[in-house]
Amino acid sequence: MAVYLDHAATTPMVREAREALLAGLDLTGNPSSIHGHGQAAKRLLEGARERVAAALGADPIEVVLTSGGTEAINLGVKGLYWARRQQDAARVRVLAPRGEHHATVDAVEWLAAHEGAVVDWLPVDEAGVVDLEVAEQRMREHANEVALITVILANNEVGSVQPVRSLAALAAEHGIPVHVDAVAAFGHIPVSLRDLDVAALSVSAHKIGGPVAMGALALARAHTVEALIHGGGQQRGVRSGTQDVPAALAFAAATDAAMSRMDTEGARLDALARRLADGLARIPGAELRGAPLDGVLHDAGDEVRARVPGNVHVTFDGCQGDSLLFLLDMAGFSVSTGSACQAGIAEPSHVLLGMGLDERTALSALRFTLGASTGDDDIASLLDVLPRIVEQARTAGFSDRTV
């Protein structure tokens, strides 16, 4: 049986979410309708919103349901940018650390290409963590130009956690709103709009065992965004369109399950990740990337974990990540390189390049992300075949592409 070790890409739907989705599919009624069927659907929808809001440290009215994390990020980034530009046309600058998810990178670059935005990429260290001194300097130098800061809470490739509280505190001194991409963090570490003290944060359902095409933007009451989608004026006019009640119910059920299991499941995944990392360390040329598995991050006076549970990101000297991925796939293991593929040519991960790795090293990466279906036997089986596969990949070497 194939072993799935790519839970950061998507994770199987949990039983509670599946049952909620199936029950919701039997419902009839548009939640915007005023008749009995519509109002019954609305009550269920708003109940689901309340449960998601509670997990996000937000009020229900602050939670805007979306078609997923990508839409939520686009709404948060573009919406805040447009709203700030309307208030002050001079605010054209967007600050973001290097190594953000492509949903953020592409949204910001779109603003630069089409809306006159000036993008200021902030440097990160070898673990992918933003340089707060440089961030504060850029805020101070361009205080009257910055529209927003956007930052990923937990990196989707290497799992490193950012000091968002510290960054938000610095931004507050200059009156700059902060959007947080919490897609890879939600359900794995605490995520709270209120505790982080940010303007907005984005999450996705299918990363925590909910349905695909469902997510949310938590938008603090004190902030506004310009809408991406116009129509019926649902959700305070921020996100028009008939709302998906069955998916919202499944999202809420997955959220409840993730919150109730976060501590115990996190500890279990930590143990599995350490076992995997210890085994990988015995393979010559294998090097863990990102923050230490047991690392601690000092963030605005608090100690928080430096890496999300279950993420083991490794580079293999002399190998090409794609070769490793294909060989592992043939052996029955599903993993990820974390890199992009454009026109059939493997491209080095922009995350790893931002962390200071050269192209050849960045192309040698594999990401193993563990989840609910991962057990001790899966790790043992992987470690049993991986040394041989690494040797095969080294023999194959790199493609003719110049790096």
N, C-alpha and C positions, 0 to 999 in steps of 0.2 A: 504494500500500500504506500502511495506517495506521501511524503512528509512535507507539510506546508510550513515554511519558515519566513513568510512575507506578510506578517500580520499588520505591519505599518502601511502596506498598500491597501489592504482591506482585510477584515476579519469576519469569520462566519457569523451569521445572525444568531443571536442568543434565543433560547426557547421562549423567554418572556416576550421578546419583540415579535417573534414569529406568530405567537398566539394572539397578541394584540393586533397585529396587521390583519390576520385572517378574520378576526372578529369585526374589525373596522370595515373590511370589504363587504360585509353584509349590511352595512348601514346605507340608508337613502336620505339625501338631504344636503343642500348647499348651505354651509354655515352662514352665508350672507342673507339667506332667505328669512322672512319674518314669520312664516307659517310654522306649525308644530314640528314637522320633520327637520326644517332648517335650524330651528332653535335647539332641538335635541342634539343635532350635529355640532352646533356652536358650543354647547355646554361641554361636550366631550373634548372638542378642540381646545377650549380655554383651560380645561382641567389638565390636558397634556402640556400646554404652555406653562402653566404654573409649576409643574414638576420639573421641567427643563430649567425654568428660571431659578428655582430653588437650588439646583445643582450648580448654577452659574453665578450664584451670589447676586442675583438681579431681581427686580420686580417683574411680574408677568408682562406688564405693559412695555417693558424695555426689551423684550425678546421678540425679534422679527424672524419668523420662519422663512427659510430659503430653500432653493433646490440643492443645496450642498455647501461644502466649505468654499469652493471656488467662487460661487456667487456671493457668499457672505463676505469674503475677502474683497472682492471687487466693489461691493456695496460700501464696505467700510472705508476702503482706501479712496476710491473715486468719489464716493458720496461726501466724505469729510473734506476732500480737496475742493470740490465744487462749492460746498457750503462756505468754506473759509474764503475762497476767491470772491464769492458774492459779498461777503462782509468787508473784504479788503483786497483789492486787485493786486496789491504788491506781494501777497502771500502765494508765491509760486514754487517754493522749495519744499521738497520731500526728503526727509532723512530716513535711511534704512540701513541696517547692517548688511554686510556681504553675506551670502549664504542663505538668503530667504528662499522660501518655496517659490516655484515658478508662477503660481497664482498671484503672488505679490510682485515678483520681478516683472512679469509681463504686464500687469496692471499699471505699475509705476512707469514702465517704459512706454506704454500706450499714452499715458498722460503727458510724457515728455514729447512724444511724436505728434500728438494731436491737440493738446491743451496748453502747451507752453510751459510745462513743469520743468523745473531744474532738479535733477536727482543727485543727491549727495550720499554716496555709498560710504558707510562707516566701516573702518577696519575691524577685524576680529582677530583673536589670538589663535594659537595652534589647536585649541579645543573648539574653536568656532564661537567663542564668547565675545561680545561686543566690547570695544574699548570705551569705557565710560568717560575717561578724561577727554578723549577726542570728541565724543558725542556732546559733552558739555561745552567744549570749545566752539563746536560748530553752532550750537544753539545760541551761545552768547554772541558770536560774530554775526549771525544772520537772524537775530531774534525777530526782526520786523518782516522777514521774508518767509519764514517757515510756515507752511500750511499744516503739516502734520508729521508725526513720526510713526512709522509702522515697523513692528518687530515680531519675530516668531518667538513663542514662549519656549517650545522644545523643538529642536531642529529635527525635521523629518528624516534626514539621512543619518546623522551621527548621534542624535539623541541628546545633545548638550542642551542644558537649560540656561536661558538668558536671565540676567538680573533686571527683570522688568520693573519691580518696585523701585529700584534705584533710578532706572531710566525715567520712569513716570514722575518721580519726585523732582528730578532735574527739569523735566519738561514743564511741570506745573509752575516752577519758578519763572518760566518765560511765557506762560499762558499758551502752551502748545498742546493740542490734543494728541493722544496716543491710541493707535489701533494695534491690537494684538492678534496675531494668528495663533490660536490655541488648538488647532485641529489635531496636531500630533500629541498634545498634552492632555486634553480633556479625557477624563476617565482613568487616567494613569497617575496624575499628580493633581493636587488641589488647583482649581481654576475658579477665580472669583472676580467678577467685574468690580465689586465694591472693595475687596481687599487689595487688589492690584491698583485701584484708583486710576483707571484708564477710561477713555471715552467710549471705546468699543472693543469687542473681541468676537472672533469667529470660531465656530465649531462645526463638526460634521458628524452625522449619525452612523455612517457605515464603518467608521474607525473604531466604534465602541460596541459593535454587534447589533446595530440598527440597520434600517434599510438604506440603500443607495438613493441618491437624488433627494436627500433631506438634510438640512443643516440649519444653522441659526446665526444671526448677528445679534449679540447683546449690545444695545446702544443706551448709554446712560442718559437719563432724563435731561441733563444739562446741555446735551449736545444734539445737533441736528445733522442730517445728511440729505443730500439731493438724491432723489430716487433714480435708479437705473431703469426700472420698469414702470410704465404708466398704464392706467386702465381704470379698474373699478374702485380704486382708493382703499383697498383693504389694508390692514395693518398700519393704520394712521397715515395712509398714503405713501408710506416708505417702500412697500413692496406689494404692488397690485397683483391681482390674480386670485382665482378660486383656490382656497387653501385645501391641502391634501390631508383630510382628517385621519384616514387609516395610517398613513406614514407618520403623522404627528403622534398618534397613539403608540406606534411601534418605537419611535424615537424616545418618547417618555419612558416606555418600559425598559428599553436598553439603558437609558440614563439611570433609572432606579437601580437596575442590576449592577451597573458599573460602579455606582457610588457605594452600594452595599458591600461590594467585593474588592474595592480598590486597595485596601491595606493588605488583606490576606493574599490576594492575587499578585499584588506588587512584590510581596516578600517571596512568593513562590517563583515568580519570574526572575527576581534578583538571584536566587540560588541557582536556577538553570543557566542564567547568563554568566555567572561566575564559573560554573562548571565548563561551559562552552569556551569562555575566554582562557581558562587555564589549559584546556586541551589545545587551543589554537596557538598558545604561547610556545608549545613544544614543536611547532612546525617552523623550520628555519625560514626567516624572511617575512613572517607574519607579524603585523603590528596593529594593535588596537588604536583606533582613531576616535577623537572626541574626548569628552570629559571622563575621568576615571569612573569605573562602575560603582565604586563605593564613595565617590567624591562628594564633598559638601561645598555649596555655593553660599557666600555671604552676600545677602541682598537686603539693603536698607535696614541693617541691624538684625535681620533674621538669618538663621541657618536653614537652607533648603537643600534638597538633593540636587546634585549637579547633572544628573542624567536620568532620563525616563527609564522605567523598568523594561527589561526584555530586549533592549537594543544592543547589538554587538556588531560594530562596524570595523572591518579589518582590511588593510591593504596587504597584498602578497607580492613581495619583491620578485621581479622577473616574470610575472604572469600578466595576462590580460583578463580583466574582469569578465568580459563576455565569454571567453573560453571557459573560465571556471563555472560561470552560470550554466552554459550549455552542457558541460560535462556533468555537473551536479543534477541538472534536469534529467539527463539520460539515466542517472543513477537513482532517480526517484525523489529528488529534493528540490523544492521550489524556494528560491532566494532571489535577491535583487542586487543589481550593481549600483543602483542609485544614480547612475549617469544617464544623460540624455542620448537619444539615437536620432540623428538627423540624416535623411537620405541614405540610410543603411550604413552610415559611418558612425562608429562609437565616438562620442565626445566626452572629454573629461568632466567630472562633476564640478560645477561652479562653486559648490560648497567647499570641496576639498581644495580647489585652487585658491579660494578666499582665505583658507586656513594656512596657506603658504606652501602647499605641496606642489611639486612640479607635475607636468602633464603625464609623464610616464607613470609616476606613482599614483596619481589620481585615477588613471585608467585601470589600475590593478585592484580596485576596491570591490568588496562584497559586503552587503548589508544583510545580517541575519536578524529578523525581528520575531520574537516569540509571543505566543498568545495562549488562549484558553485550551487549544487543542494540543499544545506542546507538552511532552512529558520527558522523563528521564531517558526512556528508550530511544526517543527521537534524537536527543543530543548524543547518546552513545553511538547510535548508528551513523550519524553524521561524522563524528570524530573517527570512526572506524574507516570510512572511505576517503575522507578529505586529504590526508597526506598523499595518497596515491594520485588523486585528482590534481593536486597542486603540482606534483612532479610531471604529470602529463601536460598540464598547461604551460609549465616552464619549458618543456621540450618543444612545444608548439611556438613559444615565444610571442612576440608582437607582430601584428600585421605590417605590411609595407608602408603604412601611413607614417609620415615623418612626425616625430614628437620631440 
